[in-house]
């Protein structure tokens, strides 16, 4: 397991070097996507949503269950939010950022779009390592079989992570196996035990992630979130995930049914 360094930044256009790097590896990290001020605004919005949704007793958004846990003071906390931009003007505006839309090119030759009201919308994962946390890590998986569960063929998609807390490589966080976005269908489905396998892989890589950084990975890439060795507030990592998707437009509403795969896994993922 090794650390990769990244010195890419997202300008007004993707460079050939950036496009080639992503095509080869299925992952790219851009530094300083958000200013410290913007990070602060979004963290405050997430706290506001958490207060409101907890006081309203909300359990689902557009049919997708929220994930709850406890912090180190045993207070109830939301550990996985979804469709957050539909309840926050500033998060909604973030999805309209021209720089974010540049990433759609990484799906070429497919036509892509930012899935604000599809899949699970703008997800916030709130990882916390406490005795009563339900979300400390996430086992190996790809983002593709969800399409099969929904009875459709696997379509190319990107998962864009906007990192709101510092997470050095030593503290766990996102791990990927570069190049596996080009694997066979058999390997995609059976290469690892989905969500159950948390073991280190000799081919995996990770990054030092800093508050404001942005990561993009191909949905077919094997990836996981490694548990933080720290406990309590020091272990908190908040990441917003934006889906960039292809295929037929399938928006969700408050009347949407809960997809059945949410019923049999406690590790439902971004």
MARTORTI-22041 format. One record per residue: residue in three letters; x, y, z negated of N, C-alpha, C in turn. Coordinates in steps of 0.1 Angstrom, whole numbers, padded with zeros to 4 digits, always signed. Example, Ala and Ser with C-alpha at 12.3 -4.5 7.8 and 13.67 -1.06 7.14 Angstrom:
BEGIN
ala+0132-0057-0078+0123-0045-0078+0132-0033-0078 ser+0128-0022-0071+0137-0011-0071+0129+0000-0079 
***
This chain:
BEGIN
unk+0009-0012+0000+0000+0000+0000+0009+0012+0000 unk+0007+0021+0010+0016+0033+0010+0008+0046+0012 unk+0015+0057+0009+0009+0070+0010+0013+0076+0024 unk+0003+0081+0031+0006+0089+0043+0005+0104+0040 unk+0014+0112+0045+0013+0126+0044+0006+0132+0056 unk-0001+0143+0054-0008+0149+0065-0005+0164+0065 unk-0001+0169+0076+0001+0184+0076-0008+0190+0087 unk-0019+0182+0091-0028+0188+0101-0037+0199+0094 unk-0040+0209+0102-0051+0219+0098-0060+0220+0110 unk-0073+0223+0107-0083+0224+0117-0084+0239+0122 unk-0079+0241+0134-0080+0254+0140-0093+0256+0148 unk-0093+0264+0158-0105+0267+0166-0107+0256+0177 unk-0097+0247+0178-0099+0236+0187-0091+0224+0182 unk-0095+0212+0185-0086+0200+0182-0075+0200+0191 unk-0063+0197+0186-0051+0196+0195-0050+0181+0201 unk-0042+0180+0211-0040+0167+0217-0034+0158+0207 unk-0024+0163+0199-0018+0155+0188-0028+0149+0178 unk-0038+0158+0174-0048+0154+0165-0057+0143+0171 unk-0061+0146+0183-0070+0136+0190-0063+0122+0192 unk-0050+0123+0195-0043+0110+0197-0041+0103+0184 unk-0038+0110+0173-0037+0104+0160-0049+0097+0156 unk-0061+0104+0158-0073+0098+0154-0077+0086+0162 unk-0074+0087+0175-0078+0076+0184-0070+0063+0180 unk-0057+0065+0176-0049+0054+0173-0053+0048+0159 unk-0055+0057+0149-0056+0052+0135-0071+0052+0130 unk-0080+0059+0136-0094+0059+0131-0096+0067+0119 unk-0086+0075+0115-0087+0084+0103-0078+0096+0105 unk-0082+0108+0100-0074+0119+0101-0078+0128+0089 unk-0068+0135+0083-0070+0144+0072-0066+0158+0076 unk-0075+0168+0074-0072+0182+0076-0071+0189+0063 unk-0060+0196+0061-0058+0204+0049-0065+0217+0049 unk-0069+0222+0037-0074+0235+0035-0086+0239+0044 unk-0095+0229+0045-0107+0232+0053-0116+0242+0046 unk-0117+0241+0033-0125+0251+0025-0116+0259+0016 unk-0120+0272+0015-0113+0281+0005-0117+0277-0009 unk-0109+0281-0019-0112+0278-0033-0125+0284-0037 unk-0128+0296-0031-0141+0303-0034-0153+0294-0029 unk-0151+0289-0017-0162+0280-0011-0164+0268-0020 unk-0153+0262-0024-0154+0250-0032-0162+0253-0045 unk-0158+0264-0051-0165+0268-0063-0180+0270-0061 unk-0184+0276-0050-0198+0278-0046-0205+0265-0045 unk-0199+0255-0038-0206+0242-0036-0207+0234-0049 unk-0196+0235-0057-0197+0228-0070-0208+0233-0079 unk-0210+0246-0078-0221+0252-0086-0235+0248-0081 unk-0236+0247-0067-0248+0242-0061-0251+0228-0065 unk-0241+0220-0065-0243+0205-0069-0248+0205-0084 unk-0242+0213-0092-0246+0213-0107-0260+0217-0108 unk-0264+0227-0100-0278+0232-0100-0287+0222-0096 unk-0284+0215-0085-0293+0204-0080-0294+0193-0090 unk-0283+0190-0097-0283+0179-0107-0293+0183-0118 unk-0291+0195-0123-0300+0200-0134-0315+0199-0130 unk-0318+0204-0118-0332+0204-0113-0337+0190-0111 unk-0329+0181-0104-0334+0168-0101-0336+0160-0114 unk-0327+0161-0124-0328+0154-0136-0341+0159-0144 unk-0343+0172-0144-0354+0177-0152-0367+0174-0145 unk-0367+0172-0131-0379+0168-0124-0381+0153-0124 unk-0372+0146-0130-0373+0131-0130-0372+0125-0116 unk-0366+0132-0107-0365+0127-0093-0356+0114-0092 unk-0361+0104-0085-0353+0092-0084-0349+0089-0070 unk-0356+0095-0060-0353+0093-0046-0354+0106-0038 unk-0347+0106-0027-0349+0118-0018-0350+0111-0004 unk-0362+0115+0002-0365+0109+0016-0363+0094+0016 unk-0368+0087+0005-0368+0073+0005-0354+0067+0000 unk-0344+0075-0001-0331+0070-0005-0329+0072-0020 unk-0326+0061-0028-0325+0062-0042-0313+0070-0046 unk-0314+0079-0056-0303+0085-0062-0296+0075-0071 unk-0283+0077-0074-0276+0068-0083-0272+0075-0096 unk-0275+0069-0107-0273+0076-0120-0263+0069-0128 unk-0257+0076-0137-0247+0070-0147-0247+0079-0159 unk-0236+0077-0167-0234+0085-0179-0220+0091-0179 unk-0219+0104-0184-0206+0109-0185-0199+0105-0199 unk-0188+0110-0202-0181+0105-0214-0188+0110-0227 unk-0197+0119-0226-0205+0123-0237-0219+0116-0238 unk-0220+0106-0229-0232+0098-0228-0244+0106-0222 unk-0242+0117-0215-0252+0125-0209-0255+0118-0195 unk-0268+0118-0192-0272+0112-0179-0266+0121-0168 unk-0261+0115-0157-0256+0123-0146-0259+0116-0133 unk-0260+0124-0122-0263+0118-0109-0249+0116-0103 unk-0247+0103-0099-0234+0099-0093-0234+0098-0078 unk-0246+0098-0072-0247+0098-0058-0260+0106-0054 unk-0258+0117-0048-0268+0126-0043-0270+0123-0028 unk-0281+0126-0022-0283+0125-0007-0292+0137-0003 unk-0291+0140+0010-0299+0151+0016-0297+0164+0009 unk-0285+0167+0003-0284+0179-0005-0286+0192+0002 unk-0282+0192+0015-0283+0204+0023-0297+0209+0025 unk-0307+0199+0024-0321+0203+0025-0326+0211+0013 unk-0318+0211+0003-0323+0218-0010-0313+0229-0014 unk-0304+0233-0005-0294+0243-0008-0291+0251+0005 unk-0293+0264+0005-0290+0272+0016-0275+0272+0020 unk-0267+0273+0010-0252+0274+0012-0247+0260+0018 unk-0252+0249+0013-0248+0236+0019-0254+0234+0033 unk-0266+0240+0035-0272+0239+0049-0263+0247+0059 unk-0258+0259+0054-0250+0267+0063-0236+0260+0065 unk-0231+0253+0056-0219+0246+0058-0220+0237+0070 unk-0231+0230+0071-0233+0220+0082-0234+0227+0096 unk-0235+0240+0095-0236+0248+0108-0222+0254+0112 unk-0212+0252+0104-0199+0257+0106-0193+0253+0120 unk-0189+0262+0128-0184+0258+0141-0172+0248+0140 unk-0164+0250+0130-0152+0241+0128-0156+0227+0125 unk-0167+0225+0118-0172+0212+0115-0177+0205+0128 unk-0184+0214+0137-0189+0208+0149-0178+0204+0159 unk-0166+0210+0157-0155+0205+0166-0152+0190+0165 unk-0155+0185+0153-0152+0171+0150-0161+0161+0159 unk-0172+0166+0164-0180+0158+0172-0172+0152+0184 unk-0162+0160+0189-0154+0156+0200-0147+0142+0197 unk-0145+0139+0185-0138+0127+0181-0146+0114+0185 unk-0159+0116+0188-0168+0105+0193-0168+0104+0208 unk-0162+0113+0215-0162+0112+0230-0158+0098+0234 unk-0165+0092+0245-0174+0099+0254-0188+0100+0249 unk-0191+0095+0237-0205+0096+0232-0209+0110+0228 unk-0222+0113+0230-0228+0125+0225-0230+0124+0210 unk-0225+0133+0202-0227+0131+0188-0234+0143+0182 unk-0239+0142+0170-0245+0153+0163-0243+0152+0148 unk-0245+0162+0140-0244+0162+0126-0258+0158+0121 unk-0258+0147+0113-0270+0140+0109-0276+0146+0096 unk-0280+0159+0096-0285+0165+0084-0297+0159+0078 unk-0306+0154+0087-0318+0148+0082-0320+0133+0086 unk-0308+0127+0089-0308+0113+0093-0299+0105+0083 unk-0299+0092+0085-0291+0083+0075-0294+0088+0061 unk-0284+0093+0053-0287+0098+0040-0284+0113+0039 unk-0283+0119+0051-0280+0133+0051-0266+0137+0045 unk-0265+0149+0039-0253+0153+0032-0252+0147+0019 unk-0244+0137+0017-0243+0129+0005-0232+0136-0004 unk-0234+0136-0017-0224+0139-0027-0221+0127-0035 unk-0209+0122-0035-0204+0111-0044-0197+0118-0056 unk-0202+0114-0068-0196+0120-0080-0190+0108-0088 unk-0177+0105-0085-0170+0094-0091-0166+0098-0105 unk-0168+0089-0115-0164+0092-0128-0161+0079-0135 unk-0149+0078-0142-0145+0066-0148-0148+0067-0163 unk-0160+0062-0168-0164+0062-0182-0170+0048-0184 unk-0171+0044-0197-0177+0031-0200-0191+0030-0194 unk-0199+0041-0193-0213+0039-0187-0214+0045-0174 unk-0203+0048-0167-0204+0052-0153-0208+0041-0144 unk-0217+0043-0134-0221+0033-0125-0213+0034-0112 unk-0204+0044-0111-0198+0047-0099-0183+0051-0102 unk-0174+0041-0102-0160+0044-0105-0152+0040-0093 unk-0157+0032-0084-0149+0027-0073-0159+0022-0063 unk-0154+0019-0051-0163+0013-0041-0155+0003-0033 unk-0159-0010-0032-0152-0021-0026-0150-0019-0011 unk-0142-0027-0005-0139-0026+0010-0153-0027+0018 unk-0154-0019+0028-0166-0020+0037-0163-0012+0049 unk-0171-0014+0059-0172-0005+0071-0186+0001+0070 unk-0188+0011+0078-0202+0018+0078-0211+0012+0088 unk-0207+0001+0095-0214-0003+0107-0226-0013+0104 unk-0225-0022+0095-0236-0032+0094-0249-0026+0090 unk-0249-0014+0085-0262-0007+0082-0271-0007+0095 unk-0264-0004+0106-0272-0004+0118-0278-0018+0121 unk-0271-0029+0118-0276-0042+0120-0288-0045+0111 unk-0287-0040+0098-0298-0042+0089-0310-0035+0094 unk-0308-0024+0101-0320-0016+0106-0324-0021+0120 unk-0318-0032+0124-0323-0038+0137-0318-0031+0149 unk-0307-0024+0148-0302-0017+0160-0288-0021+0162 unk-0283-0018+0174-0269-0022+0177-0259-0012+0170 unk-0247-0017+0167-0238-0008+0160-0234+0004+0170 unk-0236+0016+0165-0233+0028+0172-0221+0035+0166 unk-0213+0041+0175-0202+0048+0169-0207+0060+0160 unk-0200+0062+0149-0203+0073+0140-0190+0077+0132 unk-0190+0089+0127-0179+0094+0119-0184+0097+0105 unk-0176+0094+0095-0179+0099+0082-0169+0110+0078 unk-0174+0122+0076-0166+0133+0073-0166+0136+0058 unk-0155+0135+0051-0155+0137+0037-0149+0151+0034 unk-0156+0159+0026-0151+0172+0022-0148+0171+0007 unk-0136+0172+0003-0131+0168-0010-0131+0181-0019 unk-0138+0180-0030-0140+0191-0039-0131+0191-0051 unk-0124+0180-0054-0115+0179-0065-0102+0174-0060 unk-0091+0177-0067-0078+0172-0064-0078+0157-0068 unk-0072+0149-0059-0071+0135-0062-0058+0130-0056 unk-0047+0131-0064-0034+0125-0059-0035+0110-0056 unk-0027+0106-0047-0027+0092-0043-0026+0082-0055 unk-0018+0086-0065-0017+0077-0077-0030+0076-0085 unk-0039+0085-0083-0052+0084-0090-0063+0077-0083 unk-0059+0069-0073-0069+0062-0065-0075+0070-0054 unk-0088+0069-0051-0094+0076-0040-0095+0068-0027 unk-0097+0075-0016-0099+0069-0003-0087+0061+0001 unk-0090+0048+0005-0080+0040+0011-0085+0034+0024 unk-0077+0033+0034-0082+0028+0047-0071+0019+0053 unk-0076+0010+0062-0067+0002+0070-0066+0007+0084 unk-0056+0015+0087-0055+0022+0100-0057+0012+0112 unk-0064+0017+0122-0065+0009+0135-0076-0001+0135 unk-0082-0004+0123-0093-0014+0123-0106-0010+0129 unk-0107+0003+0134-0118+0007+0141-0119+0000+0155 unk-0108-0006+0159-0108-0013+0172-0109-0029+0170 unk-0113-0033+0158-0113-0048+0156-0125-0054+0163 unk-0124-0067+0163-0135-0075+0170-0148-0075+0161 unk-0159-0078+0167-0172-0078+0159-0171-0088+0148 unk-0165-0099+0150-0163-0109+0140-0156-0104+0128 unk-0144-0097+0131-0136-0092+0120-0144-0081+0113 unk-0151-0073+0120-0159-0062+0115-0169-0067+0104 unk-0175-0079+0108-0186-0084+0099-0180-0093+0088 unk-0169-0100+0091-0164-0110+0081-0150-0109+0077 unk-0144-0098+0081-0129-0096+0077-0127-0095+0062 unk-0137-0090+0055-0136-0089+0040-0149-0091+0034 unk-0150-0093+0021-0163-0095+0014-0168-0081+0011 unk-0178-0077+0018-0183-0063+0017-0186-0059+0002 unk-0181-0048-0002-0183-0042-0015-0178-0050-0027 unk-0176-0063-0025-0172-0072-0037-0157-0071-0038 unk-0150-0070-0027-0135-0071-0027-0129-0057-0030 unk-0123-0056-0041-0116-0043-0045-0101-0045-0044 unk-0096-0056-0039-0081-0059-0040-0073-0050-0030 unk-0061-0047-0035-0051-0039-0027-0049-0048-0014 unk-0046-0041-0003-0043-0047+0010-0030-0042+0014 unk-0021-0051+0018-0007-0047+0022-0007-0036+0033 unk-0018-0036+0042-0018-0027+0053-0025-0014+0050 unk-0031-0012+0038-0039+0000+0035-0030+0012+0033 unk-0036+0024+0036-0029+0036+0033-0038+0046+0026 unk-0033+0055+0018-0040+0066+0012-0033+0079+0013 unk-0039+0089+0008-0034+0103+0009-0035+0110-0005 unk-0026+0120-0007-0029+0130-0017-0040+0138-0012 unk-0051+0139-0019-0062+0148-0015-0063+0160-0024 unk-0064+0171-0018-0065+0183-0026-0079+0190-0024 unk-0084+0197-0034-0097+0204-0033-0097+0212-0021 unk-0107+0210-0012-0108+0218+0000-0104+0211+0012 unk-0098+0199+0011-0093+0191+0022-0105+0184+0028 unk-0104+0180+0041-0114+0173+0048-0108+0160+0055 unk-0115+0149+0053-0111+0136+0059-0121+0132+0069 unk-0117+0126+0080-0127+0120+0090-0123+0106+0092 unk-0132+0096+0091-0129+0083+0095-0140+0077+0104 unk-0136+0069+0113-0145+0061+0122-0153+0051+0114 unk-0166+0050+0116-0174+0042+0108-0170+0027+0109 unk-0163+0023+0119-0159+0009+0120-0146+0005+0113 unk-0140+0015+0107-0127+0013+0100-0130+0007+0086 unk-0122-0003+0082-0122-0008+0068-0117+0003+0059 unk-0125+0006+0048-0121+0016+0039-0127+0013+0025 unk-0122+0019+0015-0127+0017+0001-0124+0029-0007 unk-0129+0030-0019-0125+0040-0029-0119+0033-0041 unk-0106+0036-0043-0099+0029-0054-0102+0036-0067 unk-0104+0028-0078-0107+0033-0091-0096+0042-0096 unk-0100+0053-0103-0090+0062-0109-0085+0056-0122 unk-0072+0056-0125-0067+0050-0138-0070+0059-0150 unk-0074+0072-0147-0077+0081-0158-0092+0079-0162 unk-0095+0084-0174-0109+0083-0179-0115+0097-0182 unk-0128+0097-0182-0136+0109-0185-0134+0120-0175 unk-0135+0132-0179-0135+0144-0170-0123+0144-0161 unk-0111+0139-0166-0099+0139-0157-0100+0130-0145 unk-0110+0120-0146-0112+0111-0135-0122+0116-0125 unk-0129+0127-0127-0140+0131-0119-0135+0135-0105 unk-0142+0129-0094-0139+0132-0080-0152+0134-0073 unk-0154+0146-0068-0166+0149-0061-0163+0150-0046 unk-0169+0143-0038-0167+0143-0023-0181+0144-0016 unk-0182+0154-0007-0194+0155+0001-0191+0147+0014 unk-0201+0140+0018-0200+0132+0031-0210+0136+0041 unk-0205+0140+0053-0214+0145+0064-0214+0134+0074 unk-0225+0128+0078-0225+0118+0089-0225+0125+0103 unk-0216+0122+0112-0217+0126+0126-0221+0114+0134 unk-0232+0114+0140-0238+0101+0145-0242+0103+0160 unk-0244+0091+0166-0248+0090+0180-0261+0082+0181 unk-0266+0080+0192-0278+0072+0194-0291+0080+0192 unk-0302+0073+0190-0315+0079+0190-0317+0087+0177 unk-0323+0098+0178-0326+0107+0167-0337+0101+0158 unk-0333+0098+0145-0342+0092+0136-0342+0099+0123 unk-0350+0110+0122-0350+0118+0110-0358+0111+0099 unk-0354+0115+0086-0361+0109+0075-0369+0121+0068 unk-0380+0117+0061-0388+0127+0054-0392+0121+0041 unk-0399+0129+0033-0403+0124+0019-0412+0112+0021 unk-0418+0109+0033-0427+0097+0034-0419+0085+0039 unk-0406+0087+0041-0397+0075+0046-0397+0064+0035 unk-0397+0052+0040-0396+0040+0031-0382+0038+0027 unk-0380+0032+0016-0366+0029+0012-0361+0017+0020 unk-0349+0019+0027-0344+0008+0035-0341-0004+0026 unk-0344-0016+0031-0344-0028+0022-0330-0031+0016 unk-0319-0027+0024-0306-0030+0019-0303-0022+0006 unk-0310-0012+0003-0308-0005-0010-0313-0013-0022 unk-0321-0023-0019-0328-0030-0030-0319-0042-0035 unk-0309-0046-0027-0302-0058-0031-0287-0055-0034 unk-0283-0042-0033-0269-0039-0036-0269-0028-0046 unk-0260-0029-0056-0258-0019-0065-0247-0010-0061 unk-0241-0013-0050-0229-0006-0045-0232+0002-0032 unk-0245+0006-0031-0249+0013-0019-0239+0025-0016 unk-0235+0027-0004-0224+0035-0002-0227+0047+0006 unk-0217+0056+0007-0219+0068+0015-0225+0065+0028 
***
